[in-house]
Amino acid sequence: MNRKPIFDAVRKMLGRSFTQAEVDALDKAIDQSAGALTASLAPEPAASPPANPPAAAPTTGRALGTAGAKLIKKWEGCARRLADGTFGAYPDPGSADGKPWTIGWGSTGADVKKGVVWTQAQCDARFDTDMLSYVKEVASFLGGAATTQNQFDALVSFHYNTGKIAASTLGKLHKAGDFAGAQAQFGKWIYNDGKPMTGLKNRRSDEAKLYGTA
């Protein structure tokens, strides 16, 4: 079953991205409905094929909160909107070689390069998929370290932008419980190719503020 139209429709009604718990709940509901329909159409109950199991989900127990998704989308933007409403890939404006090429809500990867065009639905779907990976990486790094939802959201935003949660002093101080020290570290990540960037300075300020919000 193609689940994308269902997820797109629900996302549009909600006006926001899904949490992991919501993804799991929708997957379960779709699987149950598909299984019930298959059973009703089969000539004999024994001939009914089993419903497909839901896709594997991260087992970290963590999910990106609304505040985190809003912050990330604020700073990533859904940039380079074309006249027909689609979105084109663009080079990194702060790097010397233009890499990485980016599209939608800050999405990068081998499939994102010059000439690539996505619809809004593709941008939104990729954001949701990317967030599952980044949430899993941050949660795996943190392990059992005490972390509030706002701290977690700020760290996911930081990691999505830098990819450095595990290598950073910020991450290590957080794991050690030095929250004041970790919060102060956000302001040090404002450089691109050795140059301080106003946009990064402002983003780090927003992340630090969210991190310190009870």
C-alpha positions in Angstrom: 0.0 0.0 0.0 1.3 3.5 -0.9 1.1 5.3 2.5 2.5 8.6 1.3 -0.9 10.2 0.2 -2.3 9.3 3.7 0.7 10.8 5.5 0.6 13.9 3.3 -3.1 14.5 3.9 -2.8 14.1 7.7 0.3 16.3 7.8 -1.6 19.0 5.8 -4.6 18.9 8.3 -2.2 19.1 11.3 -0.2 21.9 9.7 3.1 20.4 11.1 5.5 17.5 10.9 4.8 14.2 12.7 6.3 13.0 15.9 7.7 9.5 16.0 4.8 8.4 18.1 2.3 9.7 15.5 4.2 8.0 12.7 4.0 4.7 14.6 0.3 5.1 15.3 -0.5 5.9 11.7 1.5 2.9 10.5 -0.3 0.6 12.9 -3.8 2.0 11.9 -3.0 1.6 8.2 -1.7 -2.0 8.7 -4.8 -3.0 10.7 -7.1 -1.5 8.0 -5.3 -3.2 5.2 -5.4 -6.5 7.0 -9.1 -6.2 7.7 -9.8 -5.4 4.0 -7.8 -8.3 2.8 -9.5 -10.7 5.1 -13.0 -9.6 4.0 -12.2 -10.0 0.3 -10.5 -13.5 0.6 -12.7 -16.5 -0.2 -11.5 -18.3 2.9 -10.0 -16.9 6.0 -7.1 -19.4 5.8 -6.2 -17.9 2.4 -5.9 -14.4 3.6 -2.3 -13.2 3.4 -0.9 -11.7 6.6 -0.8 -7.9 6.9 2.6 -6.4 6.2 4.4 -5.6 9.5 5.0 -1.8 10.1 8.3 -0.4 9.1 11.0 -0.6 11.7 11.1 2.5 13.9 13.9 3.9 16.1 13.9 2.3 19.5 15.4 5.3 21.4 12.0 6.4 22.8 12.9 10.0 21.7 11.1 12.2 19.2 11.6 15.7 17.9 9.2 18.1 19.6 7.1 20.8 18.0 9.4 23.5 19.2 12.4 21.8 17.7 10.7 21.2 14.3 9.6 24.9 14.3 13.1 26.1 15.1 14.8 23.9 12.4 12.3 24.9 9.7 12.7 28.6 10.7 16.4 28.5 10.0 16.5 26.0 7.1 13.6 27.5 5.3 12.1 25.9 2.3 14.2 27.9 0.0 14.5 28.5 -3.8 10.8 28.3 -4.6 10.3 28.3 -8.3 7.5 30.0 -10.3 5.5 26.8 -10.5 5.6 26.2 -6.8 8.3 23.6 -6.8 11.7 23.9 -5.2 15.2 23.8 -6.8 18.4 22.6 -5.3 21.0 25.3 -4.6 24.7 25.4 -3.5 25.7 26.2 0.0 26.1 30.0 0.0 28.6 30.0 2.8 31.1 27.4 1.5 33.9 28.1 -1.0 32.9 25.2 -3.4 29.2 25.4 -2.9 29.0 22.1 -1.3 26.8 20.5 -0.1 24.0 21.2 -2.5 20.8 21.7 -0.6 17.0 21.5 -1.2 13.8 21.9 0.8 14.2 22.1 4.5 18.0 21.8 4.4 18.1 18.4 2.9 21.4 17.2 1.5 22.8 13.9 0.1 24.0 12.1 -3.0 20.6 12.7 -4.6 20.7 16.4 -4.1 22.6 18.2 -6.8 22.4 20.9 -9.4 19.2 20.7 -11.5 17.2 18.7 -8.9 13.6 19.9 -8.4 11.2 18.7 -5.7 7.5 19.4 -4.9 6.5 20.7 -1.5 5.3 17.3 -0.6 8.7 15.8 -1.4 10.4 18.5 0.7 8.1 17.8 3.7 8.5 14.0 3.4 12.3 14.2 3.2 12.3 16.4 6.3 10.3 13.9 8.3 12.6 11.0 7.1 15.8 13.0 7.8 14.6 13.9 11.3 14.1 10.2 12.2 17.8 9.6 11.4 19.1 12.7 13.3 16.8 12.0 16.3 18.2 8.5 16.4 21.8 9.7 16.2 21.4 12.3 19.0 19.5 9.9 21.2 22.1 7.2 20.7 24.9 9.6 21.6 23.1 10.8 24.7 22.2 7.3 26.0 20.7 7.7 29.5 22.0 11.2 30.1 19.3 13.5 31.7 17.8 15.6 28.9 14.7 17.7 28.8 12.6 17.8 25.6 13.7 21.4 24.9 17.4 20.4 25.4 16.9 17.4 23.1 15.2 19.6 20.4 18.0 22.1 20.5 20.6 19.4 20.2 18.9 17.8 17.2 18.8 21.2 15.5 22.5 21.7 16.2 23.3 18.2 14.9 21.2 18.6 11.8 23.1 21.7 11.0 26.6 20.6 12.0 26.6 16.8 12.2 28.9 17.2 15.2 27.0 16.2 18.2 29.3 13.3 19.2 32.6 15.2 18.4 31.6 18.5 20.0 32.5 19.8 23.4 28.9 20.9 23.6 27.6 17.4 23.4 30.2 16.1 25.9 29.4 18.8 28.4 25.7 18.0 28.2 26.3 14.3 28.8 28.4 15.2 31.8 25.5 17.2 33.2 27.2 20.6 32.8 24.2 22.3 31.2 25.4 25.8 31.6 28.7 24.9 30.0 26.9 23.2 27.1 24.6 26.1 26.6 27.6 28.5 26.3 29.1 26.3 23.6 26.4 27.0 21.0 27.8 30.4 20.4 31.1 28.9 19.2 29.6 27.2 16.2 29.1 30.2 14.0 31.8 29.7 11.3 31.6 28.4 7.8 34.9 27.9 6.0 36.5 29.8 8.8 34.3 32.9 8.5 31.7 33.9 11.1 28.2 33.9 9.6 25.4 36.1 10.9 22.8 33.5 10.1 24.7 30.9 12.1 25.2 33.3 15.0 21.5 33.9 15.1 20.6 30.3 14.8 22.9 29.3 17.6 21.4 32.0 19.8 17.9 30.5 19.2 19.2 27.0 19.9 20.9 28.1 23.1 17.7 29.8 24.2 15.6 26.7 23.5 18.1 24.6 25.3 17.9 26.7 28.4 14.1 26.9 28.4 12.6 24.8 31.2 
